[in-house]
Amino acid sequence: MSRFGLVRSLAVVLGAFVIASCSEAGISGPTAPSETIAAPPSSQFVAQHLLGAGTDAGKLELKAVWWKKQHKDVIRVSKTIDQSGGTISIPETGLTVSFPAGAVTTPITITITSDQRYVAYKMEPTGTRFLKDVTATQLLNTTSIFGEPLRSQLYAAYIADDNIKLSGKIPVLEIEPSTTIFSVLSPLLPQAHVWTIRHFSRYMLASG
């Protein structure tokens, strides 16, 4: 098997595992896709290749992805995570954040607040740094890009300013390592986006 074929096979396994994990984590709102495949390396890691994983994005400006339907109220969830790890999810938006064992040394109450118009979240306590990678999985069937071929690369972007408005193109400080998961039945249709983070602040799902 060629190197690309091996990577693509591993990507398929990753895609199925990620979506299965979302379902097990208790996402009872938007239905997780049953068959998915990760994007091929040529597209899924373009942000890392161009900018460096988790490094300064410089003067990069991106557009926040919209929700399919604007939320009438602010959606906020809180949960205490201890040394054994755990998950916190927002079923209404399709977000699940997973904390591995050892990510924190003492129990900490995590609060995640969803933006009403855009696929963006404020994660608190702001400034919290984790000892191990935290994984955020955003199902896309709650967003405006679901059901159509992906026209531009998706990014998980870090925004330091909690007060900056998300309309138009937004300057971002950091691009996080991420992967877009695509449908096996329709390989051009995105199903979810997964990224890793080491610190808390404000994040948005964005496109170029």
MDTraj code that builds the backbone (N, CA, C; nanometers):
import mdtraj as md
import numpy as np

residues = "MET SER ARG PHE GLY LEU VAL ARG SER LEU ALA VAL VAL LEU GLY ALA PHE VAL ILE ALA SER CYS SER GLU ALA GLY ILE SER GLY PRO THR ALA PRO SER GLU THR ILE ALA ALA PRO PRO SER SER GLN PHE VAL ALA GLN HIS LEU LEU GLY ALA GLY THR ASP ALA GLY LYS LEU GLU LEU LYS ALA VAL TRP TRP LYS LYS GLN HIS LYS ASP VAL ILE ARG VAL SER LYS THR ILE ASP GLN SER GLY GLY THR ILE SER ILE PRO GLU THR GLY LEU THR VAL SER PHE PRO ALA GLY ALA VAL THR THR PRO ILE THR ILE THR ILE THR SER ASP GLN ARG TYR VAL ALA TYR LYS MET GLU PRO THR GLY THR ARG PHE LEU LYS ASP VAL THR ALA THR GLN LEU LEU ASN THR THR SER ILE PHE GLY GLU PRO LEU ARG SER GLN LEU TYR ALA ALA TYR ILE ALA ASP ASP ASN ILE LYS LEU SER GLY LYS ILE PRO VAL LEU GLU ILE GLU PRO SER THR THR ILE PHE SER VAL LEU SER PRO LEU LEU PRO GLN ALA HIS VAL TRP THR ILE ARG HIS PHE SER ARG TYR MET LEU ALA SER GLY".split()
xyz = np.array([
    [0.0864, -0.1207, 0.0000],
    [0.0000, 0.0000, 0.0000],
    [0.0888, 0.1240, 0.0000],
    [0.0548, 0.2229, -0.0819],
    [0.1319, 0.3468, -0.0876],
    [0.1178, 0.4241, 0.0418],
    [0.2120, 0.5180, 0.0623],
    [0.2064, 0.5996, 0.1840],
    [0.0765, 0.6780, 0.1902],
    [0.0324, 0.7359, 0.0758],
    [-0.0920, 0.8137, 0.0750],
    [-0.2119, 0.7249, 0.1065],
    [-0.2074, 0.6017, 0.0517],
    [-0.3178, 0.5104, 0.0778],
    [-0.3270, 0.4748, 0.2236],
    [-0.2091, 0.4566, 0.2887],
    [-0.2088, 0.4251, 0.4308],
    [-0.2651, 0.5402, 0.5117],
    [-0.2210, 0.6629, 0.4799],
    [-0.2711, 0.7808, 0.5520],
    [-0.4208, 0.7957, 0.5352],
    [-0.4696, 0.7747, 0.4110],
    [-0.6133, 0.7876, 0.3863],
    [-0.6917, 0.6823, 0.4636],
    [-0.6358, 0.5597, 0.4728],
    [-0.7038, 0.4543, 0.5486],
    [-0.7122, 0.4906, 0.6961],
    [-0.6008, 0.5439, 0.7499],
    [-0.6024, 0.5867, 0.8888],
    [-0.7009, 0.6995, 0.9094],
    [-0.7143, 0.7858, 0.8088],
    [-0.8071, 0.8979, 0.8201],
    [-0.9510, 0.8499, 0.8288],
    [-0.9822, 0.7454, 0.7543],
    [-1.1176, 0.6893, 0.7585],
    [-1.1488, 0.6398, 0.8991],
    [-1.0501, 0.5684, 0.9578],
    [-1.0693, 0.5174, 1.0940],
    [-1.0872, 0.6318, 1.1916],
    [-1.0051, 0.7371, 1.1774],
    [-1.0160, 0.8539, 1.2640],
    [-1.1532, 0.9172, 1.2536],
    [-1.2020, 0.9314, 1.1307],
    [-1.3319, 0.9938, 1.1108],
    [-1.4423, 0.9175, 1.1805],
    [-1.4424, 0.7864, 1.1641],
    [-1.5460, 0.7047, 1.2269],
    [-1.5363, 0.7120, 1.3781],
    [-1.4111, 0.7120, 1.4312],
    [-1.3924, 0.7176, 1.5765],
    [-1.4410, 0.8487, 1.6344],
    [-1.4093, 0.9586, 1.5659],
    [-1.4487, 1.0914, 1.6157],
    [-1.5989, 1.1043, 1.6247],
    [-1.6698, 1.0667, 1.5204],
    [-1.8143, 1.0810, 1.5204],
    [-1.8774, 0.9868, 1.6226],
    [-1.8216, 0.8649, 1.6365],
    [-1.8731, 0.7721, 1.7371],
    [-1.8530, 0.8295, 1.8762],
    [-1.7386, 0.8942, 1.8992],
    [-1.7111, 0.9540, 2.0295],
    [-1.8097, 1.0633, 2.0607],
    [-1.8466, 1.1430, 1.9597],
    [-1.9448, 1.2503, 1.9792],
    [-2.0758, 1.1927, 2.0277],
    [-2.1172, 1.0820, 1.9643],
    [-2.2446, 1.0210, 2.0006],
    [-2.2413, 0.9705, 2.1433],
    [-2.1283, 0.9060, 2.1812],
    [-2.1166, 0.8507, 2.3148],
    [-2.1100, 0.9594, 2.4197],
    [-2.0608, 1.0798, 2.3806],
    [-2.0452, 1.1878, 2.4770],
    [-2.1778, 1.2497, 2.5154],
    [-2.2851, 1.2109, 2.4457],
    [-2.4166, 1.2569, 2.4881],
    [-2.4741, 1.3675, 2.4042],
    [-2.4323, 1.3826, 2.2805],
    [-2.4920, 1.4834, 2.1940],
    [-2.6271, 1.4313, 2.1486],
    [-2.7319, 1.4851, 2.2067],
    [-2.8655, 1.4327, 2.1780],
    [-2.9464, 1.5275, 2.0921],
    [-2.8883, 1.6421, 2.0559],
    [-2.9590, 1.7375, 1.9710],
    [-2.9391, 1.6996, 1.8258],
    [-2.8459, 1.7701, 1.7529],
    [-2.8190, 1.7366, 1.6141],
    [-2.7678, 1.5936, 1.6039],
    [-2.8140, 1.5190, 1.5069],
    [-2.7750, 1.3796, 1.4918],
    [-2.6382, 1.3680, 1.4279],
    [-2.5501, 1.2923, 1.4904],
    [-2.4168, 1.2720, 1.4358],
    [-2.4251, 1.1867, 1.3103],
    [-2.3483, 1.2216, 1.2023],
    [-2.3494, 1.1427, 1.0794],
    [-2.3027, 1.0003, 1.1087],
    [-2.3609, 0.9037, 1.0402],
    [-2.3281, 0.7651, 1.0676],
    [-2.2048, 0.7191, 0.9916],
    [-2.1759, 0.7775, 0.8763],
    [-2.0599, 0.7365, 0.7990],
    [-1.9815, 0.8601, 0.7592],
    [-1.8537, 0.8636, 0.7961],
    [-1.7723, 0.9802, 0.7676],
    [-1.6327, 0.9400, 0.7272],
    [-1.5616, 1.0347, 0.6682],
    [-1.4238, 1.0125, 0.6283],
    [-1.3478, 1.1430, 0.6481],
    [-1.2239, 1.1332, 0.6942],
    [-1.1443, 1.2538, 0.7124],
    [-1.0963, 1.3036, 0.5773],
    [-1.0753, 1.4340, 0.5678],
    [-1.0241, 1.4918, 0.4439],
    [-0.8846, 1.4385, 0.4155],
    [-0.8453, 1.4257, 0.2872],
    [-0.7106, 1.3809, 0.2548],
    [-0.6073, 1.4818, 0.3037],
    [-0.4829, 1.4386, 0.3300],
    [-0.3816, 1.5268, 0.3853],
    [-0.3594, 1.6534, 0.3043],
    [-0.3786, 1.6478, 0.1729],
    [-0.3526, 1.7645, 0.0887],
    [-0.4413, 1.8819, 0.1237],
    [-0.5596, 1.8561, 0.1835],
    [-0.6475, 1.9668, 0.2184],
    [-0.6659, 1.9838, 0.3679],
    [-0.6665, 1.8748, 0.4448],
    [-0.7034, 1.8875, 0.5854],
    [-0.5964, 1.9562, 0.6683],
    [-0.4700, 1.9533, 0.6238],
    [-0.3655, 2.0138, 0.7050],
    [-0.3062, 2.1383, 0.6404],
    [-0.3787, 2.2014, 0.5484],
    [-0.3246, 2.3168, 0.4788],
    [-0.2898, 2.4294, 0.5746],
    [-0.3704, 2.4512, 0.6783],
    [-0.3413, 2.5598, 0.7725],
    [-0.2104, 2.5340, 0.8455],
    [-0.1872, 2.4085, 0.8871],
    [-0.0652, 2.3769, 0.9570],
    [0.0565, 2.3917, 0.8659],
    [0.0438, 2.3479, 0.7405],
    [0.1564, 2.3547, 0.6485],
    [0.1939, 2.4997, 0.6186],
    [0.0937, 2.5846, 0.6034],
    [0.1195, 2.7224, 0.5661],
    [0.1632, 2.8085, 0.6831],
    [0.1057, 2.7824, 0.8015],
    [0.1256, 2.8728, 0.9147],
    [0.1970, 2.8085, 1.0325],
    [0.1977, 2.6759, 1.0365],
    [0.2546, 2.6087, 1.1528],
    [0.1446, 2.5792, 1.2532],
    [0.1363, 2.4566, 1.3000],
    [0.0278, 2.4177, 1.3894],
    [0.0343, 2.4949, 1.5193],
    [-0.0760, 2.5618, 1.5518],
    [-0.0851, 2.6326, 1.6776],
    [0.0077, 2.7516, 1.6884],
    [0.0499, 2.8089, 1.5769],
    [0.1417, 2.9217, 1.5804],
    [0.0698, 3.0491, 1.5411],
    [0.1410, 3.1629, 1.5550],
    [0.0814, 3.2907, 1.5207],
    [0.0346, 3.2928, 1.3766],
    [-0.0862, 3.3437, 1.3551],
    [-0.1400, 3.3529, 1.2196],
    [-0.0987, 3.4826, 1.1526],
    [-0.0272, 3.5689, 1.2264],
    [0.0181, 3.6938, 1.1670],
    [-0.0969, 3.7841, 1.1312],
    [-0.1036, 3.8242, 1.0048],
    [-0.2071, 3.9167, 0.9596],
    [-0.3233, 3.8435, 0.8931],
    [-0.3344, 3.7160, 0.9161],
    [-0.4406, 3.6386, 0.8540],
    [-0.5775, 3.6875, 0.9008],
    [-0.6688, 3.7052, 0.8048],
    [-0.8061, 3.7447, 0.8371],
    [-0.9008, 3.6387, 0.7829],
    [-0.9952, 3.5964, 0.8654],
    [-1.0881, 3.4904, 0.8293],
    [-1.2319, 3.5328, 0.8568],
    [-1.3252, 3.4617, 0.7956],
    [-1.4675, 3.4888, 0.8158],
    [-1.5285, 3.3793, 0.9019],
    [-1.5983, 3.4193, 1.0059],
    [-1.6629, 3.3225, 1.0936],
    [-1.7776, 3.2530, 1.0203],
    [-1.7913, 3.1234, 1.0433],
    [-1.9022, 3.0462, 0.9864],
    [-2.0289, 3.0779, 1.0653],
    [-2.1428, 3.0870, 0.9951],
    [-2.2717, 3.1174, 1.0580],
    [-2.3390, 2.9899, 1.1065],
    [-2.4258, 3.0065, 1.2064],
    [-2.5165, 2.8985, 1.2411],
    [-2.6229, 2.8868, 1.1325],
    [-2.6753, 2.7681, 1.1128],
    [-2.7835, 2.7493, 1.0169],
    [-2.9061, 2.8305, 1.0592],
    [-2.9284, 2.8356, 1.1894],
    [-3.0393, 2.9117, 1.2445],
    [-2.9896, 2.9880, 1.3664],
    [-3.0086, 3.1191, 1.3641],
    [-2.9612, 3.2018, 1.4748],
    [-3.0293, 3.1614, 1.6049],
    [-2.9499, 3.1551, 1.7120],
    [-3.0052, 3.1188, 1.8417],
    [-3.0721, 3.2402, 1.9064],
    [-3.1905, 3.2188, 1.9610],
    [-3.2632, 3.3287, 2.0237],
    [-3.1989, 3.3722, 2.1550],
    [-3.1428, 3.2747, 2.2256],
    [-3.0834, 3.3032, 2.3558],
    [-2.9378, 3.2595, 2.3584],
    [-2.8618, 3.3189, 2.4491],
    [-2.7244, 3.2759, 2.4713],
    [-2.7266, 3.1350, 2.5312],
    [-2.6447, 3.0451, 2.4765],
    [-2.6374, 2.9083, 2.5270],
    [-2.5078, 2.8938, 2.6055],
    [-2.5215, 2.8537, 2.7318],
    [-2.4045, 2.8435, 2.8193],
    [-2.4129, 2.7144, 2.9004],
    [-2.3013, 2.6423, 2.9071],
    [-2.2970, 2.5206, 2.9872],
    [-2.1747, 2.5256, 3.0782],
    [-2.1861, 2.4623, 3.1956],
    [-2.0746, 2.4557, 3.2897],
    [-2.0629, 2.3142, 3.3450],
    [-1.9400, 2.2739, 3.3733],
    [-1.9167, 2.1418, 3.4305],
    [-1.7793, 2.1410, 3.4965],
    [-1.7686, 2.0702, 3.6071],
    [-1.6405, 2.0580, 3.6744],
    [-1.5622, 1.9398, 3.6182],
    [-1.4399, 1.9665, 3.5761],
    [-1.3504, 1.8641, 3.5230],
    [-1.2376, 1.8434, 3.6230],
    [-1.2085, 1.7166, 3.6569],
    [-1.1011, 1.6896, 3.7520],
    [-0.9863, 1.6147, 3.6839],
    [-0.8976, 1.5593, 3.7635],
    [-0.7777, 1.4950, 3.7099],
    [-0.8088, 1.3743, 3.6214],
    [-0.9255, 1.3152, 3.6371],
    [-0.9619, 1.1975, 3.5569],
    [-1.0115, 1.2344, 3.4180],
    [-1.0313, 1.3642, 3.3928],
    [-1.0785, 1.4082, 3.2616],
    [-1.2307, 1.4082, 3.2527],
    [-1.2814, 1.4195, 3.1314],
    [-1.4265, 1.4211, 3.1114],
    [-1.4633, 1.4972, 2.9856],
    [-1.5920, 1.5144, 2.9622],
    [-1.6407, 1.5864, 2.8445],
    [-1.7456, 1.6886, 2.8854],
    [-1.7567, 1.7918, 2.8043],
    [-1.8632, 1.8902, 2.8209],
    [-1.9196, 1.9176, 2.6821],
    [-2.0510, 1.9224, 2.6693],
    [-2.1106, 1.9374, 2.5368],
    [-2.2261, 2.0363, 2.5395],
    [-2.2549, 2.0887, 2.4202],
    [-2.3716, 2.1742, 2.3987],
    [-2.4538, 2.1081, 2.2879],
    [-2.5535, 2.0271, 2.3225],
    [-2.6302, 1.9543, 2.2216],
    [-2.6929, 2.0447, 2.1161],
    [-2.7369, 2.1648, 2.1568],
    [-2.8047, 2.2549, 2.0626],
    [-2.7130, 2.3016, 1.9495],
    [-2.5836, 2.3079, 1.9745],
    [-2.4904, 2.3564, 1.8722],
    [-2.4068, 2.2453, 1.8114],
    [-2.4060, 2.1269, 1.8738],
    [-2.3264, 2.0168, 1.8200],
    [-2.1813, 2.0185, 1.8643],
    [-2.1491, 2.0908, 1.9718],
    [-2.0110, 2.0969, 2.0204],
    [-1.9875, 1.9976, 2.1334],
    [-1.8737, 1.9287, 2.1279],
    [-1.8269, 1.8456, 2.2382],
    [-1.6803, 1.8765, 2.2627],
    [-1.6443, 1.9028, 2.3879],
    [-1.5054, 1.9277, 2.4243],
    [-1.4623, 1.8178, 2.5196],
    [-1.3549, 1.7464, 2.4835],
    [-1.3091, 1.6309, 2.5607],
    [-1.1753, 1.6602, 2.6277],
    [-1.1695, 1.6308, 2.7575],
    [-1.0500, 1.6544, 2.8375],
    [-0.9894, 1.5195, 2.8761],
    [-0.8663, 1.4916, 2.8351],
    [-0.8058, 1.3635, 2.8714],
    [-0.7645, 1.3627, 3.0185],
    [-0.7449, 1.2458, 3.0741],
    [-0.6956, 1.2349, 3.2112],
    [-0.5598, 1.3035, 3.2203],
    [-0.5426, 1.3840, 3.3237],
    [-0.4164, 1.4538, 3.3412],
    [-0.4101, 1.5901, 3.2754],
    [-0.5192, 1.6332, 3.2135],
    [-0.5197, 1.7661, 3.1512],
    [-0.5148, 1.8759, 3.2568],
    [-0.5733, 1.8489, 3.3744],
    [-0.5686, 1.9430, 3.4863],
    [-0.5187, 1.8692, 3.6103],
    [-0.4614, 1.9444, 3.7045],
    [-0.4091, 1.8835, 3.8266],
    [-0.5051, 1.8949, 3.9439],
    [-0.5987, 1.9892, 3.9339],
    [-0.7011, 2.0079, 4.0373],
    [-0.8355, 2.0294, 3.9694],
    [-0.9460, 1.9993, 4.0347],
    [-1.0774, 2.0199, 3.9731],
    [-1.0981, 2.1653, 3.9338],
    [-1.1592, 2.1851, 3.8175],
    [-1.1841, 2.3196, 3.7660],
    [-1.3210, 2.3228, 3.6993],
    [-1.3960, 2.4276, 3.7239],
    [-1.5276, 2.4415, 3.6611],
    [-1.5124, 2.5109, 3.5270],
    [-1.5476, 2.4392, 3.4214],
    [-1.5377, 2.4894, 3.2841],
    [-1.6719, 2.5483, 3.2419],
    [-1.6693, 2.6650, 3.1807],
    [-1.7901, 2.7269, 3.1262],
    [-1.7672, 2.7596, 2.9792],
    [-1.8599, 2.7163, 2.8952],
    [-1.8512, 2.7434, 2.7515],
    [-1.9786, 2.8148, 2.7091],
    [-1.9602, 2.9296, 2.6430],
    [-2.0731, 3.0107, 2.5974],
    [-2.0709, 3.0208, 2.4464],
    [-2.1830, 2.9886, 2.3829],
    [-2.1927, 2.9926, 2.2373],
    [-2.2386, 3.1291, 2.1893],
    [-2.1800, 3.1743, 2.0770],
    [-2.2276, 3.2959, 2.0129],
    [-2.3640, 3.2704, 1.9510],
    [-2.4481, 3.3715, 1.9461],
    [-2.5840, 3.3515, 1.8952],
    [-2.5919, 3.3442, 1.7433],
    [-2.4990, 3.4091, 1.6716],
    [-2.5052, 3.4155, 1.5252],
    [-2.3975, 3.3328, 1.4561],
    [-2.2825, 3.3220, 1.5192],
    [-2.1683, 3.2589, 1.4537],
    [-2.1231, 3.1340, 1.5288],
    [-2.0511, 3.0466, 1.4572],
    [-1.9988, 2.9252, 1.5177],
    [-1.8728, 2.9632, 1.5961],
    [-1.8953, 3.0173, 1.7134],
    [-1.7864, 3.0684, 1.7972],
    [-1.8224, 3.0474, 1.9431],
    [-1.7188, 3.0305, 2.0247],
    [-1.7404, 3.0021, 2.1661],
    [-1.6416, 3.0779, 2.2537],
    [-1.6912, 3.1226, 2.3674],
    [-1.6037, 3.1749, 2.4711],
    [-1.5861, 3.0640, 2.5731],
    [-1.4601, 3.0278, 2.6007],
    [-1.4307, 2.9183, 2.6918],
    [-1.3601, 2.9742, 2.8156],
    [-1.4155, 2.9424, 2.9302],
    [-1.3634, 2.9985, 3.0553],
    [-1.3341, 2.8887, 3.1569],
    [-1.2452, 2.9161, 3.2541],
    [-1.1809, 3.0437, 3.2851],
    [-1.0787, 3.0834, 3.1777],
    [-1.0906, 3.2062, 3.1290],
    [-0.9977, 3.2580, 3.0291],
    [-0.8556, 3.2515, 3.0822],
    [-0.7638, 3.2066, 2.9971],
    [-0.6241, 3.1973, 3.0369],
    [-0.5843, 3.0620, 3.0911],
    [-0.6820, 2.9739, 3.1154],
    [-0.6505, 2.8397, 3.1655],
    [-0.5651, 2.7638, 3.0641],
    [-0.4575, 2.7030, 3.1102],
    [-0.3722, 2.6209, 3.0240],
    [-0.3770, 2.4762, 3.0709],
    [-0.3802, 2.3865, 2.9742],
    [-0.3942, 2.2444, 3.0048],
    [-0.2634, 2.1704, 2.9822],
    [-0.2421, 2.0669, 3.0616],
    [-0.1190, 1.9897, 3.0532],
    [-0.1197, 1.8920, 2.9363],
    [-0.2402, 1.8569, 2.8895],
    [-0.2548, 1.7694, 2.7729],
    [-0.3553, 1.8312, 2.6771],
    [-0.3446, 1.7918, 2.5498],
    [-0.4332, 1.8480, 2.4478],
    [-0.5795, 1.8199, 2.4785],
    [-0.6606, 1.9242, 2.4686],
    [-0.8059, 1.9136, 2.4795],
    [-0.8613, 1.9099, 2.3368],
    [-0.9589, 1.8236, 2.3121],
    [-1.0137, 1.8074, 2.1769],
    [-1.1544, 1.8659, 2.1689],
    [-1.1741, 1.9542, 2.0719],
    [-1.3066, 2.0122, 2.0472],
    [-1.3601, 1.9566, 1.9157],
    [-1.4832, 1.9062, 1.9187],
    [-1.5470, 1.8517, 1.7985],
    [-1.6758, 1.9284, 1.7718],
    [-1.6830, 1.9889, 1.6531],
    [-1.8015, 2.0645, 1.6140],
    [-1.8728, 1.9919, 1.5000],
    [-1.9927, 1.9374, 1.5276],
    [-2.0734, 1.8827, 1.4187],
    [-2.1199, 1.9977, 1.3312],
    [-2.1233, 1.9752, 1.1998],
    [-2.1518, 2.0843, 1.1071],
    [-2.2974, 2.0917, 1.0630],
    [-2.3810, 1.9937, 1.1050],
    [-2.5198, 1.9983, 1.0595],
    [-2.6011, 2.1075, 1.1280],
    [-2.5388, 2.1798, 1.2212],
    [-2.6045, 2.2952, 1.2821],
    [-2.5578, 2.4262, 1.2180],
    [-2.4709, 2.4164, 1.1175],
    [-2.4090, 2.5359, 1.0587],
    [-2.4565, 2.5624, 0.9165],
    [-2.4238, 2.6819, 0.8689],
    [-2.4691, 2.7248, 0.7357],
    [-2.3978, 2.6517, 0.6228],
    [-2.2866, 2.5851, 0.6491],
    [-2.2115, 2.5188, 0.5423],
    [-2.2530, 2.3733, 0.5225],
    [-2.3440, 2.3246, 0.6051],
    [-2.3812, 2.1830, 0.5964],
    [-2.4687, 2.1569, 0.4734],
    [-2.4470, 2.0404, 0.4104],
    [-2.5302, 1.9987, 0.2978],
    [-2.4808, 2.0454, 0.1628],
    [-2.3674, 2.1177, 0.1597],
    [-2.3103, 2.1651, 0.0337],
    [-2.1621, 2.1320, 0.0305],
    [-2.1049, 2.1155, -0.0906],
    [-1.9609, 2.0896, -0.0997],
    [-1.8826, 2.2029, -0.0339],
    [-1.7762, 2.1670, 0.0346],
    [-1.6943, 2.2666, 0.1022],
    [-1.6175, 2.3482, -0.0005],
    [-1.6371, 2.4784, 0.0007],
    [-1.5778, 2.5657, -0.1017],
    [-1.4433, 2.6239, -0.0603],
    [-1.4151, 2.6253, 0.0686],
    [-1.2865, 2.6776, 0.1149],
    [-1.2455, 2.6063, 0.2429],
    [-1.1169, 2.6078, 0.2723],
    [-1.0634, 2.5404, 0.3902],
    [-1.1266, 2.5946, 0.5183],
    [-1.1531, 2.5035, 0.6129],
    [-1.2031, 2.5429, 0.7440],
    [-1.0876, 2.5550, 0.8419],
    [-1.0993, 2.6504, 0.9327],
    [-0.9961, 2.6742, 1.0334],
    [-1.0597, 2.6826, 1.1714],
    [-0.9865, 2.6392, 1.2724],
    [-1.0228, 2.6654, 1.4106],
    [-0.9327, 2.7802, 1.4551],
    [-0.9916, 2.8962, 1.4743],
    [-0.9127, 3.0175, 1.4964],
    [-0.9285, 3.0702, 1.6380],
    [-0.8180, 3.1127, 1.6950],
    [-0.8148, 3.1694, 1.8302],
    [-0.8238, 3.3213, 1.8224],
    [-0.9157, 3.3789, 1.9000],
    [-0.9333, 3.5240, 1.9063],
    [-0.9133, 3.5664, 2.0517],
    [-0.8196, 3.6563, 2.0763],
    [-0.7914, 3.6960, 2.2144],
    [-0.8927, 3.7956, 2.2685],
    [-0.9455, 3.8801, 2.1802],
    [-1.0361, 3.9868, 2.2234],
    [-1.1789, 3.9335, 2.2325],
    [-1.2323, 3.9255, 2.3542],
    [-1.3687, 3.8742, 2.3728],
    [-1.4744, 3.9695, 2.3208],
    [-1.4388, 4.0945, 2.2982],
    [-1.5373, 4.1953, 2.2579],
    [-1.5409, 4.2216, 2.1080],
    [-1.4479, 4.1624, 2.0329],
    [-1.4442, 4.1884, 1.8892],
    [-1.5687, 4.1301, 1.8218],
    [-1.6270, 4.2069, 1.7302],
    [-1.7450, 4.1611, 1.6568],
    [-1.7023, 4.0656, 1.5466],
    [-1.7855, 3.9647, 1.5216],
    [-1.7486, 3.8585, 1.4292],
    [-1.8014, 3.8772, 1.2871],
    [-1.8594, 3.9902, 1.2570],
    [-1.9068, 4.0161, 1.1209],
    [-1.7889, 4.0539, 1.0313],
    [-1.7955, 4.0114, 0.9056],
    [-1.6879, 4.0428, 0.8117],
    [-1.5646, 3.9580, 0.8375],
    [-1.4492, 4.0057, 0.7883],
    [-1.3238, 3.9333, 0.8084],
    [-1.2609, 3.9751, 0.9405],
    [-1.2180, 3.8735, 1.0173],
    [-1.1680, 3.8952, 1.1518],
    [-1.0188, 3.8607, 1.1576],
    [-0.9354, 3.9498, 1.2118],
    [-0.7943, 3.9140, 1.2310],
    [-0.7829, 3.8110, 1.3430],
    [-0.7114, 3.7029, 1.3177],
    [-0.6976, 3.5972, 1.4182],
    [-0.5524, 3.5873, 1.4622],
    [-0.5318, 3.5460, 1.5867],
    [-0.3990, 3.5399, 1.6444],
    [-0.3326, 3.4041, 1.6277],
    [-0.4147, 3.2997, 1.6143],
    [-0.3579, 3.1658, 1.6116],
    [-0.4516, 3.0703, 1.5391],
    [-0.3918, 2.9805, 1.4611],
    [-0.4660, 2.8732, 1.3961],
    [-0.4326, 2.7436, 1.4691],
    [-0.5360, 2.6701, 1.5131],
    [-0.5137, 2.5469, 1.5874],
    [-0.5071, 2.4262, 1.4927],
    [-0.4300, 2.3230, 1.5299],
    [-0.4272, 2.2003, 1.4495],
    [-0.5684, 2.1432, 1.4390],
    [-0.6127, 2.1151, 1.3178],
    [-0.7513, 2.0708, 1.3019],
    [-0.7698, 1.9801, 1.1813],
    [-0.8840, 1.9123, 1.1806],
    [-0.9192, 1.8186, 1.0740],
    [-1.0674, 1.8323, 1.0405],
    [-1.0993, 1.8354, 0.9121],
    [-1.2387, 1.8334, 0.8695],
    [-1.2770, 1.6902, 0.8351],
    [-1.3918, 1.6462, 0.8856],
    [-1.4406, 1.5112, 0.8588],
    [-1.5480, 1.5186, 0.7513],
    [-1.5340, 1.4343, 0.6476],
    [-1.6271, 1.4339, 0.5359],
    [-1.7095, 1.3059, 0.5321],
    [-1.8231, 1.3123, 0.4650],
    [-1.9106, 1.1971, 0.4501],
    [-1.8486, 1.0938, 0.3558],
    [-1.8604, 0.9659, 0.3924],
    [-1.8143, 0.8587, 0.3053],
    [-1.9009, 0.8508, 0.1801],
    [-2.0305, 0.8705, 0.1968],
    [-2.1231, 0.8597, 0.0840],
    [-2.1091, 0.9765, -0.0115],
    [-2.0761, 1.0944, 0.0422],
    [-2.0560, 1.2142, -0.0406],
    [-1.9287, 1.2823, 0.0080],
    [-1.8124, 1.2408, -0.0434],
    [-1.6832, 1.2837, 0.0091],
    [-1.6579, 1.4343, 0.0060],
    [-1.7382, 1.5100, -0.0675],
    [-1.7195, 1.6551, -0.0707],
    [-1.7997, 1.7270, 0.0375],
    [-1.8880, 1.6528, 0.1054],
    [-1.9758, 1.7147, 0.2042],
    [-1.9167, 1.7034, 0.3446],
    [-1.8847, 1.8160, 0.4077],
    [-1.8264, 1.8132, 0.5422],
    [-1.9297, 1.7760, 0.6474],
    [-1.8865, 1.6976, 0.7457],
    [-1.9755, 1.6516, 0.8518],
    [-1.9387, 1.7073, 0.9895],
    [-1.8089, 1.7266, 1.0137],
    [-1.7634, 1.7749, 1.1436],
    [-1.6257, 1.8363, 1.1294],
    [-1.5873, 1.9159, 1.2287],
    [-1.4525, 1.9719, 1.2320],
    [-1.3973, 1.9484, 1.3724],
    [-1.2733, 1.9003, 1.3801],
    [-1.2115, 1.8629, 1.5070],
    [-1.0817, 1.9398, 1.5242],
    [-1.0623, 1.9993, 1.6416],
    [-0.9356, 2.0687, 1.6644],
    [-0.8866, 2.0469, 1.8071],
    [-0.7573, 2.0707, 1.8289],
    [-0.6976, 2.0560, 1.9607],
    [-0.6550, 2.1916, 2.0143],
    [-0.6681, 2.2079, 2.1453],
    [-0.6294, 2.3335, 2.2095],
    [-0.5550, 2.3031, 2.3389],
    [-0.4726, 2.3975, 2.3819],
    [-0.3994, 2.3856, 2.5069],
    [-0.4355, 2.4972, 2.6049],
    [-0.5108, 2.5952, 2.5590],
    [-0.5464, 2.7057, 2.6485],
    [-0.6870, 2.7549, 2.6163],
    [-0.7473, 2.8222, 2.7127],
    [-0.8848, 2.8702, 2.6958],
    [-0.8892, 3.0200, 2.6657],
    [-0.9789, 3.0531, 2.5736],
    [-1.0121, 3.1905, 2.5410],
    [-1.1345, 3.1851, 2.4508],
    [-1.1276, 3.2511, 2.3373],
    [-1.2386, 3.2559, 2.2429],
    [-1.1971, 3.1909, 2.1124],
    [-1.2783, 3.1006, 2.0615],
    [-1.2488, 3.0298, 1.9380],
    [-1.3661, 3.0401, 1.8419],
    [-1.3334, 3.0404, 1.7114],
    [-1.4389, 3.0401, 1.6116],
    [-1.4028, 2.9428, 1.5002],
    [-1.5053, 2.8857, 1.4377],
    [-1.4872, 2.8074, 1.3175],
    [-1.4948, 2.9059, 1.2015],
    [-1.3930, 2.9031, 1.1143],
    [-1.3834, 3.0087, 1.0123],
    [-1.3393, 2.9512, 0.8788],
    [-1.3565, 3.0337, 0.7755],
    [-1.3108, 3.0007, 0.6408],
    [-1.2351, 3.1205, 0.5853],
    [-1.1606, 3.0972, 0.4766],
    [-1.0803, 3.2043, 0.4202],
    [-1.1613, 3.3081, 0.3457],
])
top = md.Topology()
chain = top.add_chain()
for i, resn in enumerate(residues, 1):
    res = top.add_residue(resn, chain, resSeq=i)
    for name in ("N", "CA", "C"):
        top.add_atom(name, md.element.get_by_symbol(name[0]), res)
traj = md.Trajectory(xyz[None], top)
